[in-house]
Amino acid sequence: NLDTSTVSWKWDFANGNSSTQQNPAAQTYPAAGKFDVKAVVSNNSGCKATLIKSVDIYPLPALVTSDDVVCVGSSTTLKVSGAKTYSWSPATYLSCASCASPVTKADSSIKYFVKGTSEKGCESKDSVHVTVKFPFKLKISRQDSLCLGSSIELNASGTEKYNWSPATGLNNTSISSPVASPTSSVTYRVIGQDSKGCFKDTGYIPISVFPVPTVNAGGDKTINVGQQTEIMPVISKDVTDIMW
């Protein structure tokens, strides 16, 4: 006769999960490989049946991409590997939306997304960011002056890399705001360029250096009460004001 007793289920999915449902939820596996899924069916009479089925888990394609920097008006080739077929989006500026090495001539920075599919139909996604460099106008601080022995900060902005010359008196020739301590009047030149080396601009900052005035009041003097004496200081020609 047909056994109508209650049937129970016990699943072992070989991924650390188990279930007692007749129709368990879909499973996720942490790695590729062959996994033996086991189902044990029992009834109230103590009878059991075991079913084991091997499941092949295929690896996801390991996409390899790299971002790129391009000068405006120039083209660059996007590169991706690790899958059998590819699909790019958006297709804007691309010579091909379904090849491994499409060419783009973007007129502004853009982020492309690529989907790679393996021979087994598994899919992975990645992205490639294309940065476009444009001409720029270098901004610099105005000409200035300082006293000998003093320092002043020079300033340039508007781009990513800087090169100052002459190096004399500068604490750093490759930053945007070096500190200058020149010993004589000088005109500093700064050349700015973007990180790709697409475009350059040049600026000049004249710095006038004035010497420290010299003052000598003369030797000490001794006079009698009621007498007068004249003090004759020796001062440098650049002195414009004296206060005793």
Secondary structure, DSSP 4 states (H G I P E B T S, - for coil): ----SPEEEEEE-SSS-EE--SSPPP---SSSEEEEEEEEEEETTS-EEEEEEEEEEPPPP--EE--EEEETT--EE--EESSSEEEEE--TTBS-SSSSS-EE--SS-EEEEEEEE-TTS-EEEEEEEEEEE-----EEPPPEEEETT--EE--EESSSEEEEE--TTBS-SSSSS-EE--SS-EEEEEEEE-TTS--EEEEEEEEEEEPPP-EE--------TT-------EE-TT------
